[in-house]
Amino acid sequence: MNRIIDLSSEASACPYCGAGIKNDTAAVKFQSTSQEEVRRALMSLSDTMPKKKSKKDCDPLSTLAYKFDHCSDPEVKLTMLAEELTEILGSFSADDVEEIAPGRSREIISILSAECVITEIRPGRYRA
């Protein structure tokens, strides 16, 4: 995909897919010191810029995994996990928790049950 790279750097990564290349092997189609000129040239080469993903295009379980990994408050983290799994899936199992928190599903379900955050609606299925 056409993109802007800094030729003074050794390598660059595609902002869309993350693929990296060595800049000395890149096909240079336009070169300028003016960012505005480079952007106009890129637009003319591409006709249109690729659309960024909208929030609704994102995988909700991947988003939840990211939020879970980056939440620092343990209580908020576990409550968020239960509530969002319930919102996304309707009900969830230990396997669903395992996908978000590998190796900790039994511990998490035990804590959430003890704190009355989740209810077992049928054997092995839970809801917040």
Secondary structure, 3 states (H helix, E strand, C coil): CCCCCCCCCCEEECCCCCCEEEHHHCCCCCCCCCHHHHHHHHHHHHCCCCCCCCHHHCCHHHHHHHHHHHCCCHHHHHHHHHHHHHHHHCCECHHHHHHHCCCCHHHHHHHHHHCCCCEEEECCEEEC
